Amino acid sequence: MTDAAPISADLSFEDALQRLEQIVQKLESGQAPLEESIALYEEGARLKAHCEARLKAAQLRVEKIVVGPDGQPRGAEPASFD
């Protein structure tokens, strides 16, 4: 098993996605040797999990305005994306 570097918690979604796109391009090109391909795949899996966590955190921060029966806003609650 390789000694994989963890993904920094403060890595932005955009930077992680850009790196993930670079990895995909390199893997799809077929130019990386086997061991490098495996390491890239593992890094890609960590980046994917990081991006999913960042999206989930953003989703939880989004709120929707709740409108009362009189049509007036009466507060906010977490949005549901189901």
Secondary structure, 3 states (H helix, E strand, C coil): CCCCCCCCCCCCHHHHHHHHHHHHHHHHHCCCCHHHHHHHHHHHHHHHHHHHHHHHHHHHHCEEEEECCCCCEEEEEECCCC
